[in-house]
Amino acid sequence: MPRRLFEPLADQAQFKDRDVVARVFADLYHTQHQEFPPECHDADYEKRIKAAYPIHLEIFDRLLHRLVDIGEVSTHTRHVGVT
């Protein structure tokens, strides 16, 4: 049976910590916009950071792109929301 690396957030303090981390990243990407790819400035990027927390969503994106590149995951799979 698969084991989770992280337990789901359970209490308000954990959600608050997640929101603070996401906001700090969003602020950094906004103030240092010339240093980061354009997609980091999208309105949904902060929401995506929250959804991927505690791992930065860029890790998931890069892993998925690598799996697509080597043929382990089809591009169709990504579009139907499996990831």
N, C-alpha and C positions, 0 to 999 in steps of 0.2 A: 504494500500500500504506500503511495507517495506521501512524503512528509513535507509540510510547509516549512520554509525557512523563517518566516515571520508570522506571528499571530495577527489576526485582524485587530484593528484599533478597537479598544473596548470602552475607554472612558473619555470624558470631556478634555482632560489634560492632554491626552495623546492627540486628539483632534486639534487642539489648540497648537501644540508643538508642530504638527504637520502643516497647519495653516501658516504659522510663522516662517517655517523653512521655505514653503512655496512662495510666500510674499518676498522674502529676502532674495531668492533667486530671480523672481520677476523684476524686482527693483534693480538688481544688478544688471540683468539683461537690458533693461530700459536705459539705465544711465550709461552703460558701456556698450551701447548698441553696435558700435563699429567693430567690436571685438568678437561678436557672436553671429551665427547664421541668421538670416531673416526670419526663419520659422520660430525663433526664440521670442520674437516680438508679437506673435499672433495672440489674439485675445484669449484663445483657449489654452495657451501653453501653460499658464498657471494651474488651470483645472487638470491638465494632463499630469503635471508634477504631483498634484495632490492624489490623483488616482494611482500613480505608480509608487508613491511613498511607501517604504523608506528608501527605495532604490530610485536613483534619478532616471527619468524616463528615457534619456538619451542612451543609456545602457541597453534597454529593451529594444529601442529603435535600431541601434547598430547591430545587435545580435540578430534581430529579425532580418535586416537587410543582408547580413552575412549568410543566414540560412537560405534566403531566397536566392542569393548569388550561387550557392553551391547546390541548389536544387532540393534542399531538404523540406522547404515550405513553398507552396505555390503562391503566386501573387494573388490568386483568387481567394485563398485561405485568409490572407490579410484583409481583403475587402469585405468578406462576410463577417468580420468581427471576431474571429477566433483568437486573435492576439490581444 
